[in-house]
Amino acid sequence: MSGPVRLLLADDHPVVRAGLRAVLDTEPDFRVVAEAATAEEAVARAAGGGVDVVLMDLQFGAGMHGSQATAAITAAPDAPRVLILTTYDSDADILAAVEAGAAGYLLKDTPPEELAAAVRTAAAGRSALAPAVAHRLMDRMRTPAQALTKRELEVLRLVGEGLSNAEISKRLFLSQATVKSHLVHIYAKLGVDSRTAAVAAATARRLIRR
């Protein structure tokens, strides 16, 4: 890539954006060209061009989620690369981001030099994963029979939010029989026999977040 790596910082906390800008501005080959306080702003700004890498938070309060914004950004032709930078390392968050097309997934406690290296890696078209995130993905690959699928994680997350089977079926456009089937598989994989125990076990293992 010729010229500096042009960055868009997408985070709803001004202090976080200022901190990121301060760190990234020390790198001579980086240039922060825009900031976005909402996921919707990030999608619109990325679509405007002139951005190589988007540093994307996952949680923006109300409105679009970071994974949804990532999918919207990466679906466009000649899209910038999206690097997730978040505090969350649950399986549900990681899988949603990877499936959305994220080029990498970092945690906000990543040291500055590792952040800079990940930005360069993403800009070069390669994947950049925090060691802890890579470890969780490797664990899923090693024990696929025990790993919850993306759909099972979605069902379990909604159970954790207190939704009934009927409400989950409406939210995910599934039949109630399918929701029950997912719960049976979830219980078996987690070694539990109730909704409460399933949520507790999944939270403890960082499969979902509360």
N, C-alpha and C positions, 0 to 999 in steps of 0.2 A: 504493500500500500504506500503510495506516495503522499507526502504531506502528513499533518498531524491526524491522530484518531479523534474524530468529532463525537462528543459525548452528550447524551441527554440524560439528566438526572430526574427520575420520577419517584417522588416520595412525598407523603402528605405532611411531613414534619419539617418546617423551615430550618430548624437547628441541624437535622440530619443532612439536609441538602447542603447547608453551609459547610458542615464538617467534611462531607465528601468533596465538595468543590475545593476546599483548602488542601486536602490530601492530593487530589488529582492535578491541581494546578502546579504542583511542584515537579510534575513529570514533563519534560520538554517536548515530548511527542504526543501529548494529550491536549485537547482544547474543549472545555465545556461550552457548548454552543447554546444550550437551552435547559430550562428546568420545567417540571410539571408537578403541580400539587395534587392532581387527580389522575386516575388511570385514563379517563376520557381525554384529558388534555395531552397525555403522553401519546395516545393513539393519533390524535389530530396532528401533533407536532412531528411525529415520526413520518406521517404520510406526506408532510410538506417537503421532505427531502433534506439533504445536507447533514444527515446524522449517520454515523457508522455503528455505534454501540449505544444501546439504551440500558442504563442501570435501573432496574425495576423492582420496587417494593411489591409485596404481595397484598398487604392489607391497606385499604384506603378509606376505611370507614364506610359510609354509605356510597352506593354507586358500584361501578364496575370493579371487579377483583383484578389483581395483578396478572393472574393466569389468563383471564379473559382478554385483557389488554395485550398480553404477549401473543395470544393466538391471532388477534386482529392485526397486530403489527407484522408478524412473520408471514401472514397469508398474502401480503402484497408482493408484487414482483420487485426485485432489487431491494428487499427490505433490510433495514439495519439488523444487526445481531442483538438479541436481548439477553442480558445477564441478570438473573434474579439476585437481589441482595436483600436478605430478610432475616428476621430473628427466628423463623419457624423452620424446624427440620423434621416435621412429621412425614411419614410415608405418603399420606394423602396430599400434602402440599407439594412434595417433590415430584410425585407422579403426575399431578395435574400440570405442573410447570413444564416438565419434560415433554409431556404429550402436546402441550400448547406450542412447542417449538423453541423453548429456551435454549440458548447456546451454552448456558452454564448456570450454576446454582451455588451461591456463596452465602455465608452467614455474616451478620453485621459485626461480629467480633474478629473477622478476618484481618490479619496485620496488613498495613498499608502496602508493603512490598508484594504481598501475595495478591492483593486486590489489583495492583498495577499489572502484575504478570497475567492475571486472569483476563483483564481487559484486552491486553495485547493478544492473548490466545484466542479470545472470541473474535476480535477484529480480523485475525488471520484465518478465520473460518473453522477453527477447531473448538472442541468442547472443553469447558473449564468447570470442574466440580470441586467443592470443598472436600477435604479428606473425609470428614464425618458423613457427608452426603454420599460420596462414592462408596463408603463402607456400608451404608444402609442399602444401597442399590445392589451391591455385591451379595449381601446377606439374602436379599430377596431372590437373587438368581440361584444361590446355592441351595435354598430350601423352597422351591416353587410350590410344593404341595401344601406348605404351611403358610405361605404368604397370602394375605388378603388381596383380592383383585381390586382394580380401581372402582368397579361398581360396588363391591362389598364395602369398601372404605366409604363411599358416598352414602350408602344405606346406614352404616354405623355412625357416621358423623351426624346424620339427621336424627337417629335414635338418641344420640347424645344431646341434641337440641330439644328433646322431649316430644318429637313428632310421633304420632301413632302410625300403624301400618297403612291405614287409609290415607293419611296425610302424605306419607312417604311415596305411596303409589302415585298420587296426583303430582307431587313435586318432580318425580323422576320419570313420569309417563310409563309406569310399569303396572302390571296387574297386582292385586294384593297377594295372589298366590305366588307370584315371582318374588315379591318382597319377603314373604315367609320362607321361601326356598333359600334366598340369600342369607336370612338370619340363621337358618339351620346350618348352613355351611360355615358362617361366622362363628357360631357357638362351638362347632366341632374343631375348627382350626385354633380357637383360643382356649379350648378346654373349659368352657363355662356353660351354664344352663339357664341364664336369664339376661334380660336386656341390661340391667344395672351392672351385672358382673362383666358383661361384654364391653361396656363403655369404660369401666374401671380398668380392665385388663389392657384394652387398646390404648388408653391414655397413658398408663404406666409404661407401655412399650413404645410410646411416641409414634403410634400408627395414626392417631388422630390427635387434635389439640382441643382443649376445652376453653 
